[in-house]
Amino acid sequence: MKEEQLNRTYSEFLDKHRIIPPDDLEKDVLSAIRKKQKYRIGLVASILTIAAVLLLMVTTTLIKPSQTKEMEYIEKVALLLEARAMLSTDKEDANSESEILYEDESIIIYSK
């Protein structure tokens, strides 16, 4: 009996102090979750953007355009000298050993 009385009073207490959630609680929770997700996505996007800009700035300061142009110029000069050396030896060899069969502004044909 005492147990029944205790159970009854406990259930009455629970009934009196029951908190009824508002009807739009689920909508509020979902909107709060979406807001936090949008904030996180925006934060990650802004961090990645800042990192990309910093990386671009560092690479542009480390790679100087004058060095690359100078290297290209040196390579061009080396190739030109090599080509001139090849052409001068070809002409000397061709002139000493053979006759010109056909000569045009774009081609010279030699015979052996």
MODELLER restraints for C-alpha pairs under 7 A, 6 or more apart:
rsr = mdl.restraints
at = mdl.atoms
rsr.add(forms.Gaussian(group=physical.xy_distance, feature=features.Distance(at['CA:94:A'], at['CA:110:A']), mean=6.88, stdev=0.5))
rsr.add(forms.Gaussian(group=physical.xy_distance, feature=features.Distance(at['CA:97:A'], at['CA:112:A']), mean=6.41, stdev=0.5))
rsr.add(forms.Gaussian(group=physical.xy_distance, feature=features.Distance(at['CA:98:A'], at['CA:110:A']), mean=6.04, stdev=0.5))
rsr.add(forms.Gaussian(group=physical.xy_distance, feature=features.Distance(at['CA:98:A'], at['CA:111:A']), mean=5.20, stdev=0.5))
rsr.add(forms.Gaussian(group=physical.xy_distance, feature=features.Distance(at['CA:98:A'], at['CA:112:A']), mean=4.61, stdev=0.5))
rsr.add(forms.Gaussian(group=physical.xy_distance, feature=features.Distance(at['CA:99:A'], at['CA:110:A']), mean=5.46, stdev=0.5))
rsr.add(forms.Gaussian(group=physical.xy_distance, feature=features.Distance(at['CA:99:A'], at['CA:111:A']), mean=5.39, stdev=0.5))
rsr.add(forms.Gaussian(group=physical.xy_distance, feature=features.Distance(at['CA:99:A'], at['CA:112:A']), mean=6.94, stdev=0.5))
rsr.add(forms.Gaussian(group=physical.xy_distance, feature=features.Distance(at['CA:100:A'], at['CA:109:A']), mean=5.87, stdev=0.5))
rsr.add(forms.Gaussian(group=physical.xy_distance, feature=features.Distance(at['CA:100:A'], at['CA:110:A']), mean=4.43, stdev=0.5))
rsr.add(forms.Gaussian(group=physical.xy_distance, feature=features.Distance(at['CA:100:A'], at['CA:111:A']), mean=6.38, stdev=0.5))
rsr.add(forms.Gaussian(group=physical.xy_distance, feature=features.Distance(at['CA:101:A'], at['CA:109:A']), mean=5.42, stdev=0.5))
rsr.add(forms.Gaussian(group=physical.xy_distance, feature=features.Distance(at['CA:101:A'], at['CA:110:A']), mean=5.37, stdev=0.5))
rsr.add(forms.Gaussian(group=physical.xy_distance, feature=features.Distance(at['CA:101:A'], at['CA:111:A']), mean=6.31, stdev=0.5))
rsr.add(forms.Gaussian(group=physical.xy_distance, feature=features.Distance(at['CA:102:A'], at['CA:108:A']), mean=5.78, stdev=0.5))
rsr.add(forms.Gaussian(group=physical.xy_distance, feature=features.Distance(at['CA:102:A'], at['CA:109:A']), mean=5.00, stdev=0.5))
rsr.add(forms.Gaussian(group=physical.xy_distance, feature=features.Distance(at['CA:103:A'], at['CA:109:A']), mean=6.24, stdev=0.5))
